[in-house]
């Protein structure tokens, strides 16, 4: 079992550069980025593509450690712990040649806090962002926030001038079907520049000749051709035939096939992501806690691991991966599959004859997502719940799940901050303008909300961890989420590639080298 990683800021030295020649990487995964607008979505594949083009003030490397990016150093001010000061990297230019400076940071963080942004909850504690000078920025929070830096690793910097010129001063609202120039165009400071974009078909990137990190990272990739391939069989066939060089979503049924193929290799690691089901707590049969408890123990997690996931999963009883501060073995323990007890709970709840419900599920986002949902349909039937499965691509699924249109839905959750507050702020807090955006279950507890907000300014880590434990106790009792398992990542690639599996499932191609 993985040990908890908590808020560790690691400054790494320059990486050794491979002597192999640079080349094109043909990259595939199950689903495409939802948008190129860097603040419009807080979603893994979207961030993974945008990380090639845009930079954040600091980022996580391929091992998950925080390293400098557009900020070279940062610290809380000794005379005011409510203010973090960031010293910016000098000599950085955007892809169009414009200079990066503090004005762009102030603009970008303001944009990320605007309506339509899915990133704003990560900045919910921010009071003000100020430019001290051209290469120094202060971020003031409402109370000392020791974890502010953890919230910035996917917070991309945009050019204010480019945004003004192209009328993209605010993010587009994906849920409302909005688009803007930044939906399919970009101008970052990252290692790669956008050449062309065909949604759900192909995105082509080329190496940035003026990249600030050209002498820091290996930078052996000159071109990226990114192709979303939803079909598992087609995706694996593309890797086996040499049509693509690396795929992130190797189906569990094809692991041995890929591993045994001459010229290919399989890289495996635990992912910082948990898979679970959300349930409506305020209306219909699932508003009854006993029904939710019955559904939880009707799920046979061991069977899902063995049959659906081919042992490539880590069953859990909590919606928190073991990377995250707050995790422990007690919370992780999952209930035994107990149909007799589940049926008794259903009867006590007045639903001994069962009921009908729709399960909304993505079919191109998580490992074997639709297959997991199909298995749960059968498990629910064993306690009288007649489930109709509605599986859709993630672009259609997420608005349904997030918008409160579903009484029963699948979701996966990664934790880029490696801290429980991220889970609480998005999934547990009452839905408000700036918090609880991914909590459509109807769960609302004013006392829990207050505890969640207190975590943003509590500098006593022992006291903070005690509060985290209290919140988890309330979450587990409420049972608005039914945890299934933590994902295991499997990347398939050419065997001349040297590339670690990143715990957030984000390949940063400036790190890739060749044998």
Secondary structure in CASP SS format (residue, H / E / C, confidence):
PFRMAT SS
TARGET T0000
AUTHOR 0000-0000-0000
METHOD secondary structure of the structure
MODEL  1
X C 1.00
X C 1.00
X C 1.00
X C 1.00
X C 1.00
X C 1.00
X C 1.00
X C 1.00
X E 1.00
X C 1.00
X C 1.00
X C 1.00
X C 1.00
X C 1.00
X C 1.00
X C 1.00
X C 1.00
X C 1.00
X C 1.00
X C 1.00
X C 1.00
X C 1.00
X E 1.00
X E 1.00
X E 1.00
X E 1.00
X E 1.00
X E 1.00
X E 1.00
X C 1.00
X C 1.00
X C 1.00
X C 1.00
X C 1.00
X C 1.00
X C 1.00
X C 1.00
X C 1.00
X C 1.00
X C 1.00
X C 1.00
X C 1.00
X C 1.00
X H 1.00
X H 1.00
X H 1.00
X H 1.00
X H 1.00
X H 1.00
X H 1.00
X H 1.00
X H 1.00
X H 1.00
X C 1.00
X C 1.00
X E 1.00
X C 1.00
X E 1.00
X E 1.00
X E 1.00
X C 1.00
X C 1.00
X C 1.00
X C 1.00
X C 1.00
X E 1.00
X E 1.00
X E 1.00
X C 1.00
X C 1.00
X E 1.00
X E 1.00
X E 1.00
X E 1.00
X E 1.00
X E 1.00
X E 1.00
X C 1.00
X C 1.00
X E 1.00
X E 1.00
X E 1.00
X E 1.00
X E 1.00
X E 1.00
X E 1.00
X E 1.00
X E 1.00
X C 1.00
X C 1.00
X C 1.00
X C 1.00
X E 1.00
X C 1.00
X C 1.00
X C 1.00
X C 1.00
X C 1.00
X E 1.00
X C 1.00
X C 1.00
X H 1.00
X H 1.00
X H 1.00
X H 1.00
X H 1.00
X H 1.00
X H 1.00
X H 1.00
X H 1.00
X H 1.00
X H 1.00
X C 1.00
X C 1.00
X C 1.00
X C 1.00
X C 1.00
X C 1.00
X C 1.00
X H 1.00
X H 1.00
X H 1.00
X H 1.00
X C 1.00
X C 1.00
X E 1.00
X E 1.00
X E 1.00
X E 1.00
X E 1.00
X E 1.00
X E 1.00
X E 1.00
X C 1.00
X C 1.00
X E 1.00
X E 1.00
X E 1.00
X E 1.00
X E 1.00
X E 1.00
X C 1.00
X C 1.00
X C 1.00
X C 1.00
X C 1.00
X C 1.00
X H 1.00
X H 1.00
X H 1.00
X H 1.00
X H 1.00
X C 1.00
X C 1.00
X C 1.00
X E 1.00
X C 1.00
X C 1.00
X C 1.00
X H 1.00
X H 1.00
X H 1.00
X H 1.00
X H 1.00
X H 1.00
X C 1.00
X C 1.00
X C 1.00
X C 1.00
X C 1.00
X C 1.00
X C 1.00
X C 1.00
X H 1.00
X H 1.00
X H 1.00
X C 1.00
X C 1.00
X C 1.00
X C 1.00
X H 1.00
X H 1.00
X H 1.00
X C 1.00
X C 1.00
X C 1.00
X C 1.00
X C 1.00
X C 1.00
X C 1.00
X C 1.00
X E 1.00
X E 1.00
X E 1.00
X E 1.00
X E 1.00
X E 1.00
X E 1.00
X C 1.00
X C 1.00
X C 1.00
X E 1.00
X E 1.00
X E 1.00
X E 1.00
X E 1.00
X E 1.00
X C 1.00
X C 1.00
X C 1.00
X C 1.00
X C 1.00
X C 1.00
X C 1.00
X C 1.00
X C 1.00
X C 1.00
X C 1.00
X C 1.00
X C 1.00
X E 1.00
X E 1.00
X E 1.00
X E 1.00
X E 1.00
X E 1.00
X E 1.00
X E 1.00
X C 1.00
X C 1.00
X C 1.00
X H 1.00
X H 1.00
X H 1.00
X H 1.00
X H 1.00
X H 1.00
X H 1.00
X H 1.00
X H 1.00
X H 1.00
X C 1.00
X C 1.00
X C 1.00
X C 1.00
X E 1.00
X E 1.00
X C 1.00
X E 1.00
X C 1.00
X C 1.00
X H 1.00
X H 1.00
X H 1.00
X H 1.00
X H 1.00
X H 1.00
X H 1.00
X H 1.00
X H 1.00
X C 1.00
X C 1.00
X C 1.00
X E 1.00
X E 1.00
X E 1.00
X E 1.00
X E 1.00
X E 1.00
X E 1.00
X E 1.00
X E 1.00
X E 1.00
X E 1.00
X E 1.00
X E 1.00
X E 1.00
X E 1.00
X E 1.00
X C 1.00
X C 1.00
X C 1.00
X C 1.00
X C 1.00
X H 1.00
X H 1.00
X H 1.00
X C 1.00
X H 1.00
X H 1.00
X H 1.00
X H 1.00
X H 1.00
X H 1.00
X H 1.00
X H 1.00
X H 1.00
X H 1.00
X C 1.00
X C 1.00
X H 1.00
X H 1.00
X H 1.00
X H 1.00
X H 1.00
X H 1.00
X H 1.00
X H 1.00
X C 1.00
X C 1.00
X C 1.00
X C 1.00
X E 1.00
X E 1.00
X E 1.00
X C 1.00
X C 1.00
X C 1.00
X C 1.00
X C 1.00
X C 1.00
X C 1.00
X C 1.00
X C 1.00
X E 1.00
X C 1.00
X C 1.00
X C 1.00
X H 1.00
X H 1.00
X H 1.00
X H 1.00
X C 1.00
X C 1.00
X C 1.00
X C 1.00
X C 1.00
X C 1.00
X H 1.00
X H 1.00
X H 1.00
X H 1.00
X H 1.00
X H 1.00
X H 1.00
X H 1.00
X H 1.00
X H 1.00
X C 1.00
X C 1.00
X C 1.00
X C 1.00
X C 1.00
X C 1.00
X E 1.00
X E 1.00
X E 1.00
X E 1.00
X E 1.00
X E 1.00
X E 1.00
X E 1.00
X C 1.00
X C 1.00
X C 1.00
X C 1.00
X C 1.00
X C 1.00
X H 1.00
X H 1.00
X H 1.00
X H 1.00
X H 1.00
X H 1.00
X H 1.00
X H 1.00
X H 1.00
X H 1.00
X H 1.00
X H 1.00
X H 1.00
X C 1.00
X C 1.00
X C 1.00
X E 1.00
X E 1.00
X E 1.00
X E 1.00
X E 1.00
X E 1.00
X E 1.00
X E 1.00
X C 1.00
X H 1.00
X H 1.00
X H 1.00
X H 1.00
X H 1.00
X H 1.00
X H 1.00
X H 1.00
X H 1.00
X C 1.00
X C 1.00
X C 1.00
X C 1.00
X C 1.00
X E 1.00
X E 1.00
X E 1.00
X E 1.00
X E 1.00
X E 1.00
X E 1.00
X C 1.00
X C 1.00
X C 1.00
X C 1.00
X E 1.00
X H 1.00
X H 1.00
X H 1.00
X H 1.00
X H 1.00
X H 1.00
X H 1.00
X H 1.00
X H 1.00
X C 1.00
X C 1.00
X C 1.00
X C 1.00
X C 1.00
X C 1.00
X C 1.00
X C 1.00
X C 1.00
X C 1.00
X C 1.00
X C 1.00
X C 1.00
X C 1.00
X C 1.00
X C 1.00
X C 1.00
X H 1.00
X H 1.00
X H 1.00
X H 1.00
X H 1.00
X H 1.00
X H 1.00
X H 1.00
X H 1.00
X C 1.00
X C 1.00
X C 1.00
X C 1.00
X C 1.00
X C 1.00
X H 1.00
X H 1.00
X H 1.00
X H 1.00
X H 1.00
X H 1.00
X H 1.00
X H 1.00
X H 1.00
X H 1.00
X H 1.00
X H 1.00
X H 1.00
X H 1.00
X H 1.00
X H 1.00
X H 1.00
X H 1.00
X C 1.00
X C 1.00
X E 1.00
X E 1.00
X E 1.00
X E 1.00
X E 1.00
X E 1.00
X E 1.00
X E 1.00
X E 1.00
X E 1.00
X E 1.00
X E 1.00
X E 1.00
X E 1.00
X C 1.00
X C 1.00
X E 1.00
X E 1.00
X C 1.00
X C 1.00
X C 1.00
X C 1.00
X C 1.00
X C 1.00
X C 1.00
X C 1.00
X C 1.00
X C 1.00
X H 1.00
X H 1.00
X H 1.00
X C 1.00
X E 1.00
X E 1.00
X C 1.00
END
